[in-house]
Amino acid sequence: MRTWFWTLLVFIGAVALALVLRDHDGNVLILVEPWRIEVSLTFAVLLLIAAFVVLHVLLRLITWVSHGPDRYRSWRSVRAQRRDHNLMASGWIHLLEGRYEQADKDLTKLLGKTQSETSKVVAGLASARAAHHLGDRRRRDEALAKAKASARDDVALKDAVAVVTAEAALDDGRPEEAVALLQPLQDASTRYFHATRLLVRAHQRLGNFDRVYELTRLLVRRGAMGADEARQYIEKAGAARLAAAGEVGFKSVWSDFKSDEKALPELARVAAQILSATGRHDEAARILENAIGANLDDRLLAQYAQCPPEQVKRRMNKVEGWLKHNPGDASLLATMGMLCMAGELWGQAERYLLQSMQLRSDARIHALLGNLYEALGRRDDALQHWRLGAEVSGELPVLTAGRALPSAETQHDPSAIDTGEQTEQPASIIPDAASAADVISDDLRTPSAAVVEPTSGSRRSMSQAPEDPAHEYFDSAPIPGVDVTQTSDTVPRTKAKP
């Protein structure tokens, strides 16, 4: 539209000029000794216009030629920027897609070709992340070193290098280095939310739970951490702070938590342990009841069932109320069974534990039933449930039934010197050495097919062994590498009289 407007305007000007010149048919006389030039007014005007156009074009041509090197450099710069932009975009896209090899290839190419210091830093950090995901620590450290050198005194770029380096240090299990890199950023501004989140992870690995608690509270206030994630950090850090405070500082630490946080399982468990240890069982019960009401956690229920006799009735009534709302919960049934055992209500305890076992057969319930039957004198039932509990815990090895233990090596048993006058040694002071059939040294080992008969002397024979079943697994074989003649339990040898 603009082109048509200017074309129309030029035509209007040309028509107006033609009309003006038609009414003025004068001449233009130019005297330049020895020449005398005379032209019409119309021709003179047209000549001036043509001269202006030619001179304008000539000057523009000279300017264009003189600015050729600058224009070439600008063109090369634009082309390099376009190439850097394409490589940077391609590298980051591949990095976000998880195609780390291709991302590392594009970013390494960009790092080697770009002349921009900012692009070098960004490409180096992105390449370091790609190499880190690939597990190439050497290339990652090289890329980080290049990025750090290119950052120079730029504060923003130096902070970016510090954050990426701290992330790599955390993943490598070096939280001390991560704290040293991130703490200056946290001190400079509390708005470094990502750096603060990394600091929370680092302090948690170092066991600095006070700092974890403080930084988590800061992130929650600024809206930089989700409620679920913050609850996990507060639960673990708060439990550690309670355990460290103990009975003395319990009240001050416990008052820092919000009402919903006091129902967190780990916090409630540690708090109840501290209160129970000091005899404040009612307060411990209230804390556990509040937490169990919010979450039927197995750890809390197991701790709730461990109480002194005077607390049993009150807690049984509470568990009965929970069972009305959750009649099919195996943990609640097991808790009720434990409380009945504590109150010596054996029949009710058996009923609740069997109901719990029908819903969920685990080692803990079998162990409780085994203890119950053991207390009732039903040893066979107790052994059966203990065996079932062991089977539930894991696969047991298959043993060959009726296999006898190998015979013990007894030929090197200590005995009195045969001097013709044998000294009788009291049987009570002769130590029974543990069986060493499986650990006999090479120079004392005999073929498995040969059975060495025990020697006569002051040692007792196998037929004279006591009736205690425990002695079936002991014999008189020597302990390898021990000279029993030098022990304090052996009667000193007597020299033969001439």
C-alpha positions in Angstrom: 0.0 0.0 0.0 2.8 2.4 0.8 4.5 1.7 -2.5 1.4 2.6 -4.4 1.0 5.8 -2.4 4.5 7.0 -3.2 4.2 6.1 -6.9 1.0 8.1 -7.1 2.8 11.0 -5.3 5.7 10.9 -7.8 3.3 11.0 -10.8 1.4 14.0 -9.3 4.7 15.8 -8.8 5.8 15.1 -12.4 2.5 16.3 -13.9 2.7 19.5 -11.8 6.3 20.1 -12.9 5.4 19.6 -16.5 2.6 22.1 -16.3 4.8 24.7 -14.6 7.6 24.3 -17.2 5.2 24.6 -20.1 4.2 28.1 -19.2 7.8 29.2 -18.7 9.6 28.8 -22.0 12.7 30.9 -21.0 16.3 30.1 -21.5 19.2 29.6 -19.1 22.5 31.2 -20.1 25.8 30.1 -18.6 28.9 32.1 -19.4 32.2 30.3 -18.8 35.0 32.0 -20.7 35.6 31.2 -23.4 32.4 29.2 -23.6 28.8 30.5 -23.7 26.2 27.9 -22.9 22.5 28.6 -23.4 19.8 26.0 -22.8 16.1 26.0 -22.2 14.8 26.3 -18.7 13.1 22.9 -19.0 16.3 21.2 -20.0 18.3 22.9 -17.3 15.8 21.7 -14.6 15.9 18.1 -15.9 19.7 18.2 -16.1 19.9 19.3 -12.5 17.6 16.5 -11.4 19.6 14.0 -13.4 22.9 15.3 -11.9 21.5 15.0 -8.4 20.4 11.4 -9.0 23.8 10.4 -10.4 25.7 12.1 -7.7 23.5 10.4 -5.0 24.0 7.0 -6.5 27.7 7.5 -6.8 28.1 8.6 -3.2 26.0 5.6 -2.0 28.2 3.3 -4.0 31.4 4.7 -2.5 29.9 4.4 1.0 28.8 0.8 0.4 32.3 -0.1 -0.9 34.1 1.6 2.0 32.0 -0.2 4.6 32.5 -3.6 3.0 34.8 -5.0 5.7 32.5 -4.0 8.5 29.5 -5.4 6.8 31.4 -8.7 6.2 32.3 -8.9 9.8 28.7 -8.2 10.8 27.5 -10.9 8.5 30.0 -13.4 10.0 28.9 -12.4 13.5 25.3 -12.9 12.6 26.0 -16.3 11.1 28.0 -17.3 14.2 25.2 -16.2 16.5 22.7 -18.2 14.4 25.0 -21.3 14.6 25.5 -20.9 18.3 21.8 -20.4 18.8 21.0 -23.6 16.9 23.6 -25.7 18.7 22.5 -24.3 22.1 18.8 -25.1 21.4 19.6 -28.5 20.0 21.8 -29.4 23.0 19.3 -28.3 25.6 16.5 -30.1 23.8 18.4 -33.3 23.7 19.4 -32.8 27.4 15.8 -32.3 28.5 14.8 -35.3 26.4 17.4 -37.5 28.1 19.5 -38.0 25.0 22.6 -37.2 26.8 25.1 -38.4 24.2 23.7 -36.3 21.5 23.4 -33.3 23.9 27.0 -33.7 24.9 28.1 -33.8 21.3 26.2 -30.6 20.4 27.3 -28.7 23.5 30.9 -29.7 23.2 30.9 -28.5 19.6 29.4 -25.2 20.7 31.9 -24.9 23.5 34.8 -25.2 21.0 33.4 -22.8 18.4 31.6 -20.0 20.2 33.4 -16.7 21.0 30.8 -15.5 23.5 31.9 -15.9 27.1 28.3 -16.3 28.2 27.7 -19.0 25.7 30.8 -20.8 26.8 29.6 -20.8 30.4 26.1 -22.0 29.6 27.4 -24.6 27.1 30.0 -25.8 29.6 27.4 -26.2 32.4 24.9 -28.0 30.2 27.7 -30.3 28.9 28.8 -31.0 32.4 25.2 -32.1 33.3 25.1 -34.4 30.3 28.4 -35.9 31.1 27.3 -36.4 34.7 24.2 -38.3 33.6 26.4 -40.4 31.4 28.7 -41.2 34.4 31.7 -39.6 32.8 33.2 -37.8 35.7 36.4 -36.7 33.9 34.6 -34.9 31.1 32.1 -33.4 33.6 35.0 -31.9 35.6 36.7 -30.6 32.5 33.5 -28.9 31.3 33.0 -27.3 34.8 36.5 -26.1 34.8 36.1 -24.4 31.4 32.8 -22.8 32.5 34.4 -21.5 35.7 37.3 -20.0 33.7 34.9 -18.3 31.2 32.7 -16.9 34.0 35.6 -14.7 35.2 34.1 -11.9 37.4 30.5 -12.1 36.3 28.6 -12.7 39.5 25.5 -14.3 37.9 27.7 -16.8 35.9 29.8 -17.6 38.9 26.7 -18.4 40.9 25.4 -20.7 38.1 28.8 -22.6 38.1 28.6 -22.9 41.9 25.1 -24.4 41.8 25.9 -27.0 39.1 29.1 -27.9 40.8 27.3 -28.4 44.1 24.7 -30.6 42.5 27.5 -32.8 41.1 29.2 -32.9 44.5 26.0 -34.0 46.2 25.4 -36.8 43.7 29.1 -37.9 44.3 28.6 -38.1 48.1 30.5 -34.9 48.9 28.1 -32.9 51.0 30.8 -30.9 52.7 31.9 -29.4 49.4 28.3 -28.7 48.4 27.8 -26.7 51.6 31.0 -24.7 51.0 29.8 -23.8 47.5 26.1 -23.0 48.4 26.4 -21.3 51.8 27.8 -18.0 50.3 24.7 -17.9 47.9 22.4 -18.4 50.9 24.2 -15.7 52.9 24.0 -13.3 50.0 20.2 -13.7 49.4 17.5 -15.9 50.7 15.9 -15.8 47.3 18.2 -18.5 45.9 15.5 -21.1 46.4 17.2 -23.8 44.3 20.5 -23.3 46.2 18.6 -23.5 49.5 16.9 -26.7 48.5 20.3 -28.2 47.7 21.6 -26.9 51.1 18.7 -28.8 52.8 19.9 -32.0 51.1 23.5 -31.4 52.0 22.8 -30.7 55.6 20.6 -33.7 55.9 23.4 -36.0 54.7 25.8 -34.3 57.1 23.3 -34.8 60.0 22.9 -31.1 60.6 19.2 -31.4 61.4 18.9 -28.0 63.0 19.9 -26.4 59.7 17.6 -28.7 57.8 14.7 -27.7 60.0 15.4 -23.9 59.7 15.9 -24.0 55.9 12.8 -26.1 55.3 10.8 -23.6 57.3 12.2 -20.8 55.2 11.3 -22.5 51.9 7.8 -23.2 53.2 7.3 -19.6 54.1 8.4 -18.5 50.7 6.3 -21.1 48.9 9.3 -22.7 47.3 8.7 -26.2 48.6 5.7 -28.4 48.5 3.8 -29.5 51.6 4.5 -33.2 51.2 8.2 -32.7 50.6 8.5 -30.3 53.5 6.6 -32.7 55.8 9.2 -35.4 55.1 12.1 -33.1 56.0 10.4 -31.8 59.1 9.5 -35.3 60.2 13.1 -36.6 60.0 14.8 -33.5 61.2 12.3 -33.0 64.0 12.7 -36.5 65.2 16.4 -36.1 65.3 16.1 -32.8 67.2 13.8 -34.4 69.8 16.1 -37.3 70.3 19.1 -35.0 70.8 17.1 -32.7 73.2 16.0 -35.6 75.4 14.0 -35.0 78.5 15.6 -31.7 79.3 14.9 -29.9 76.1 11.8 -31.8 75.0 9.2 -29.1 75.9 11.0 -26.3 73.9 11.5 -28.5 70.8 8.1 -30.0 70.9 6.4 -26.6 71.1 8.0 -25.6 67.8 5.9 -28.0 65.8 2.5 -27.3 64.4 -0.5 -29.4 65.5 -0.7 -31.4 62.2 3.1 -32.0 62.4 2.9 -33.5 65.9 0.8 -36.3 64.3 3.7 -37.3 62.0 4.6 -41.0 62.8 8.3 -40.5 63.4 7.9 -37.4 65.5 5.1 -39.0 67.6 7.1 -42.2 68.1 10.2 -40.4 69.4 8.2 -38.1 71.6 6.3 -41.0 73.1 9.6 -42.8 73.8 11.0 -39.9 75.6 7.9 -39.4 77.7 7.5 -43.1 78.5 11.2 -43.3 79.6 10.4 -40.6 82.2 7.2 -42.3 83.4 4.8 -39.8 81.7 2.7 -42.6 80.1 -0.5 -40.6 79.9 1.1 -37.9 77.8 2.8 -40.5 75.6 -0.5 -42.2 75.1 -2.2 -39.0 74.0 0.6 -38.2 71.5 0.4 -41.7 70.0 -3.4 -41.6 69.9 -3.4 -38.3 68.1 -0.9 -39.7 65.5 -2.7 -43.0 65.1 -5.9 -41.2 64.6 -4.3 -39.4 61.6 -2.4 -42.4 60.3 -2.7 -46.1 61.2 1.1 -46.6 61.2 2.4 -50.0 62.2 5.3 -48.5 64.2 3.0 -46.4 66.2 0.6 -49.3 66.9 3.5 -51.5 68.0 4.7 -48.8 70.4 1.2 -48.1 71.7 0.8 -51.7 72.7 4.0 -51.5 74.9 2.7 -50.0 78.1 2.7 -50.7 81.9 -0.1 -52.8 83.3 -2.1 -49.8 84.6 -2.4 -48.5 81.1 -3.6 -51.7 79.5 -7.3 -51.2 80.1 -7.4 -47.6 78.9 -5.5 -48.4 75.7 -7.6 -51.5 75.0 -10.8 -49.4 75.0 -9.1 -47.0 72.6 -8.1 -49.7 70.2 -11.6 -51.2 70.4 -12.9 -47.8 69.2 -10.5 -47.8 66.3 -11.4 -51.4 65.4 -15.1 -50.4 65.0 -14.1 -48.0 62.2 -11.4 -50.4 60.8 -12.6 -54.0 61.6 -10.3 -55.6 58.9 -7.0 -53.9 59.9 -4.4 -56.6 60.7 -2.2 -54.2 62.6 -5.0 -53.1 64.9 -5.9 -56.7 65.6 -2.3 -57.5 66.4 -2.1 -54.5 68.7 -5.2 -55.6 70.5 -3.7 -59.1 70.9 -0.5 -57.6 72.4 -2.6 -55.6 74.9 -4.6 -58.7 75.8 -1.3 -60.5 76.4 -0.1 -57.7 78.6 -3.4 -57.9 80.5 -3.1 -61.7 80.8 -6.3 -62.2 78.8 -4.9 -65.3 77.0 -8.1 -66.4 75.2 -8.8 -62.9 73.8 -5.2 -62.5 72.9 -5.2 -65.8 70.9 -8.4 -64.8 69.1 -7.2 -61.4 68.0 -3.8 -62.7 66.9 -5.3 -65.5 64.9 -7.7 -63.0 63.2 -4.7 -60.8 62.4 -2.8 -63.8 61.0 -5.6 -64.7 58.7 -5.5 -61.2 57.2 -1.7 -60.9 57.1 0.7 -63.7 57.9 4.0 -62.1 58.9 6.9 -63.0 61.2 5.8 -60.6 64.0 2.4 -62.2 64.4 3.8 -65.7 64.4 6.3 -64.6 67.0 3.6 -63.2 69.2 1.6 -66.4 68.9 4.7 -68.4 69.7 5.3 -66.4 72.9 1.7 -66.7 73.9 1.7 -70.5 73.5 5.0 -70.7 75.3 3.5 -68.9 78.2 0.5 -71.2 78.2 2.7 -74.3 78.1 1.7 -75.3 74.6 5.3 -75.9 73.4 4.4 -77.7 70.2 2.2 -74.9 69.0 4.8 -72.3 70.0 7.5 -74.2 68.1 5.2 -74.4 65.0 4.5 -70.7 65.0 8.2 -69.8 65.5 9.0 -72.1 62.6 6.3 -70.4 60.5 7.6 -67.0 61.4 11.1 -68.0 60.3 9.7 -69.3 57.0 7.8 -66.0 56.4 11.0 -64.0 57.1 12.8 -65.6 54.3 13.6 -68.8 52.4 15.2 -71.4 54.7 18.0 -73.8 53.6 17.0 -77.4 53.0 18.8 -79.6 55.6 19.3 -83.4 55.2 17.4 -85.1 58.0 19.3 -87.6 60.2 22.7 -86.6 59.1 25.3 -87.2 61.8 28.2 -84.9 62.6 31.7 -86.1 61.6 33.9 -87.8 64.1 36.3 -85.6 66.0 40.1 -85.9 65.9 41.2 -87.0 69.4 44.6 -88.5 68.9 46.3 -85.2 69.9 44.2 -84.7 73.1 46.3 -83.5 76.1 47.1 -86.3 78.6 49.5 -87.0 81.4 53.0 -88.2 80.4 53.3 -92.0 80.5 56.1 -92.3 83.0 55.0 -95.3 84.8 53.5 -93.2 87.6 50.4 -91.6 86.1 49.0 -88.8 88.1 45.3 -88.9 88.5 43.7 -85.6 87.6 40.4 -84.6 88.9 37.8 -84.8 86.1 36.2 -81.5 87.3 39.2 -79.4 86.3 39.8 -80.9 82.9 38.3 -78.4 80.3 36.1 -79.8 77.6 37.3 -78.4 74.3 34.8 -77.5 71.6 34.6 -79.7 68.6 37.2 -78.8 66.0 36.3 -81.4 63.4 35.8 -78.8 60.7 38.9 -76.7 61.5 41.7 -79.2 61.9 44.9 -78.0 60.5 46.3 -79.6 57.3 49.0 -81.5 59.1 46.5 -83.1 61.5 43.8 -83.8 59.0 43.0 -87.5 58.4 40.9 -89.0 55.6 37.2 -88.8 56.1 36.8 -92.5 55.8 39.1 -93.2 58.7 37.7 -92.9 62.2 40.3 -92.4 64.9 39.5 -94.1 68.1 39.9 -92.0 71.3 43.0 -92.9 73.4 42.8 -94.2 76.9 44.1 -92.2 79.8 42.9 -89.5 82.1 40.3 -88.2 79.5 36.7 -89.4 79.7 35.4 -91.6 77.0 32.3 -90.8 75.0 30.4 -93.4 76.8 31.1 -91.7 80.1 29.8 -88.4 78.9 27.1 -86.7 81.1 23.5 -87.0 80.2 23.2 -83.2 79.5 22.1 -82.9 75.8 24.3 -79.9 75.4 27.4 -82.1 75.7 26.4 -84.0 72.5 28.0 -81.1 70.6 31.3 -81.0 72.5 34.2 -83.4 72.5 37.8 -83.5 73.5 39.4 -82.4 70.2 42.1 -79.7 70.7 41.7 -76.1 69.6 44.0 -75.6 66.5 47.0 -73.5 67.2 46.7 -73.6 71.0 49.3 -75.4 73.2 47.1 -76.7 76.0 50.2 -77.6 78.0 50.8 -73.9 78.6 47.3 -73.0 79.8 46.5 -72.3 83.4 43.8 -75.0 83.4 46.2 -77.9 82.8 48.0 -79.6 85.7 51.7 -79.1 85.4 53.7 -82.1 84.2 55.7 -84.0 86.8 59.2 -85.2 86.1 59.8 -89.0 86.4 61.6 -90.0 89.5 64.8 -91.9 89.0 
